[in-house]
Amino acid sequence: MDTGIGIGCDVEKDNRTRGEDERKQTVAQQGQPDAVSLRSLLEGIDVRSALPASDLPISQVANDSRKVQPGALFVAIHGVATDGNLFAKDAASRGAAVVLSESAAPADWPREIPWIQVNEPREALAIAVAY
């Protein structure tokens, strides 16, 4: 005799899995609203270099080049194990619109992708994602 308990467990498990999947998605994958202007994202961030002449629309903020989608702001962070600057070209190839870094742009950096120097990239990341 079926008590129906199995169906309830399956529904609960399905809801749990869906919630886990949503947490794994980036903001862009979750279908967040339209892009935000670069200048708006940079408010409150200590910038050391000139900003691009045009105000670029930013659709994502990322510090993992593998998750960058077109229109992203990539924040390159120097860490203990590796340096995010080493992945800036990968981020650009995936569509990053701008790179934020503590370091200066490499000599061979493409001019069409702005490289903005900041004093504290971790702080800049926190401010940008909180926007």
GIBELKA-V257469 format. One record per pair of residues at least 4 apart in sequence whose ideal C-beta (glycine too) atoms are under 8 Angstrom apart, sorted by the first residue. I is the first residue (numbers start at 1). J is the second residue. D is the distance in Angstrom with one decimal. If there is no record, write none. Layout:
i = <I	I>
j = <J	J>
d = <D	D>
This chain:
i = <2	4	5	6	7	8	9	10	11	12	13	14	15	16	17	18	19	20	21	22	25	25	26	26	26	26	26	27	27	27	28	28	28	28	28	34	34	35	35	35	35	36	36	36	36	36	36	37	37	37	37	37	38	38	38	38	38	38	38	38	38	38	39	39	39	40	41	41	41	41	41	41	41	42	42	42	42	42	43	44	45	45	45	45	45	45	46	46	46	46	46	47	47	47	47	48	48	48	49	49	49	51	51	52	52	52	52	56	56	56	57	57	58	58	58	58	58	59	59	59	59	60	60	60	60	60	61	61	61	61	61	61	62	62	62	62	62	62	62	62	62	63	63	63	63	63	63	64	65	65	65	65	65	65	65	65	66	66	68	68	68	68	68	68	68	69	69	70	70	70	71	71	72	72	72	72	72	73	73	73	73	73	73	74	74	74	74	74	74	74	75	75	75	75	75	75	75	75	76	76	76	76	76	76	76	76	76	76	76	76	77	77	77	77	78	78	78	78	78	78	79	79	82	82	84	84	84	85	85	85	87	88	88	88	88	88	88	88	89	90	91	91	92	92	92	92	96	97	97	98	98	98	98	99	99	99	99	99	100	100	100	100	100	100	100	101	101	101	101	101	101	102	102	102	102	102	103	104	104	105	105	105	109	109	118	118	119	120	121	122	123	124	125	126	127>
j = <6	8	9	10	11	12	13	14	15	16	17	18	19	20	21	22	23	24	25	30	29	30	30	60	62	67	69	32	60	61	32	59	60	69	72	57	59	57	58	59	71	40	41	57	58	59	131	41	55	56	57	58	42	51	52	55	56	57	58	73	97	98	43	51	55	131	45	58	61	73	127	128	131	47	51	116	124	128	127	127	100	118	123	124	127	128	118	119	120	123	124	51	116	117	118	117	118	119	115	116	117	114	116	56	98	114	116	97	98	114	71	97	71	72	73	97	98	69	70	71	72	68	69	71	72	73	72	73	75	125	128	129	67	68	69	72	73	74	75	91	96	74	75	76	77	84	125	68	74	84	87	88	90	91	94	96	90	94	72	74	90	91	94	95	96	94	95	94	95	97	95	97	91	94	95	96	97	96	97	98	99	100	128	88	91	92	96	98	99	100	84	99	100	101	121	124	125	128	83	84	85	87	88	91	99	100	101	102	103	121	84	121	122	125	83	84	85	102	103	121	83	84	86	87	88	101	121	101	103	106	91	92	96	99	101	106	109	115	93	94	96	99	96	99	110	113	113	113	114	113	114	115	116	105	113	114	115	116	116	117	118	121	124	125	128	105	115	116	117	118	121	117	118	119	120	121	117	115	117	109	115	117	113	115	123	124	123	124	125	126	127	128	129	130	131>
d = <7.4	6.6	6.3	6.3	6.5	6.3	6.2	6.2	6.4	6.4	6.3	6.4	6.5	6.5	6.4	6.5	6.6	6.6	6.9	6.8	3.9	5.0	7.2	6.4	7.1	5.5	7.4	4.8	6.1	7.5	6.7	5.9	4.4	5.0	7.7	7.8	7.9	3.6	5.7	4.4	6.1	5.3	5.7	7.2	5.5	7.9	6.2	7.2	4.8	7.3	6.4	7.2	6.2	7.3	7.2	5.8	4.5	7.6	5.4	7.0	7.8	6.1	7.2	7.0	5.0	6.7	7.9	5.7	7.1	6.4	7.8	4.7	5.4	6.1	7.1	7.6	7.9	7.5	7.9	5.2	7.9	5.8	7.2	4.6	5.4	7.2	6.2	4.3	6.6	7.8	7.9	6.8	6.1	7.1	5.6	4.2	6.3	6.1	7.6	5.5	4.1	7.5	6.6	6.3	7.4	4.3	8.0	5.3	6.2	7.3	6.4	7.7	6.3	7.0	4.7	6.3	6.9	7.0	7.3	3.7	6.6	7.2	5.4	6.5	4.1	7.1	6.9	4.9	6.8	7.0	4.6	5.0	5.2	5.0	7.9	5.2	7.3	5.7	7.2	7.3	7.8	7.2	4.6	7.5	5.6	6.3	5.7	7.5	6.6	7.8	3.9	7.4	4.2	4.0	6.6	7.8	7.6	7.9	4.6	5.7	7.8	4.5	4.2	6.3	5.1	7.0	5.9	7.6	3.2	7.6	6.5	5.2	7.1	7.7	6.4	4.8	6.3	7.2	6.7	5.0	8.0	6.4	6.3	6.5	3.9	7.7	4.1	7.1	5.0	7.2	7.2	7.9	4.7	7.6	5.5	6.1	4.4	7.0	7.5	3.6	4.6	7.0	5.2	7.8	5.9	6.9	4.1	7.8	7.3	6.6	4.4	4.9	6.0	6.9	4.7	6.4	6.8	6.4	7.5	7.6	6.9	6.9	6.4	8.0	7.2	7.3	7.7	5.7	5.3	7.8	6.0	6.3	7.7	5.0	7.0	7.8	7.7	7.7	6.3	6.5	4.0	6.7	5.1	7.2	6.8	5.2	6.7	7.0	7.7	6.9	4.8	7.8	6.3	7.7	6.7	7.3	4.9	7.0	5.2	8.0	5.4	6.1	5.4	7.8	7.8	7.7	6.6	7.5	6.3	7.1	6.2	6.9	6.4	7.1	7.4	5.0	7.2	7.8	6.2	4.1	3.6	7.9	7.2	5.5	7.9	4.6	7.9	6.2	6.3	6.6	6.3	6.1	6.2	6.2	7.2>
